[in-house]
Amino acid sequence: MSDDLEATRKELDKEFEQFRKNLGKVYEKLERVSQAGPTDDIYTLLNELEDTVNKVRTGGMIGSGLKGHREAREKYVKLRGA
């Protein structure tokens, strides 16, 4: 494996690990929705889930979200195919 390809793969793995860590936040919010009962504020729970998914995808105010993974993956696929 070339040095460029290896470095790109490490970056892709790092970005994916960050995604997996953030995915746990989505699971937590989803579990709250799943455990909701008839008297719970389901609208707010779903809104919190949606906000969390959006922050994981976009990175919110300070992060890059999945943009870093997308870019690392595109670079890796391009180098691997070359």
N, C-alpha and C positions, 0 to 999 in steps of 0.2 A: 504494500500500500504506500503510495507516495506521501511525502510529508504534508503537502497541501491537503490531500484527501483525508489523511489522519487527523490533522488539525481541524478540518471542517467537520469531521464526524464527532470529534470531542465537543465542538461548539453545539452541534445538533443535539447531542446527548445532554449537555448542560441545559439547553433550552427546554428539552422534553422533560427533564427532571423538575424544572421550575413549574412547568405546566401541571405535572402530576401532583406537586405540592399544593398548587392552587386549586386543583380539582377537588381536593378534600374539603375546601370551603363550600364548593357547590354541593357536594354530598351532604354536608351538615345542613344546609338550607333545605335541600330536597327532603331530608329526613324529617325536618320540622313540618314541612307541608304534608308529608305522608302520615305523620302522627297526629295531625290536626283533627279535632273533633267538631261536631256541629256548632258548638258555641265559640269556636276560635275564629279569629279574624283572618280568614283564608285569603282575602284580597291583599292584606298587608304581607302575609307570609309569601304569597306568590310574587309580590312586588320585590321583596327582599331577595328571593331566589333569582328573579330576572336581573336585578342590579348586580348580584354576585357573578352571574354568568357573564354579564356585560363587562365587568371589571376584569375577569379572567381573560376574556377575549381581547379587550382593548388596553388593559393595563391601568385603567382609571386615569387619574390626574398626573401621576408621576412615573408610571411604568410604560413598557412597550407592549405588554400582554403577549399575545401569540404572534405579533409581528416579527419578533426575533426568531421564533421557531420557524415561521413561514420562510423568512429570508435564509436562515441556516439550512433548511431542508432544500430550498431551490438551489442554493450553491452546492450542496452535497450531491444532489441528483445530477446537476450539470457536470461536476468534476468526475463523478463516477461513470457517467455515460461517455465522457471524452476519451 
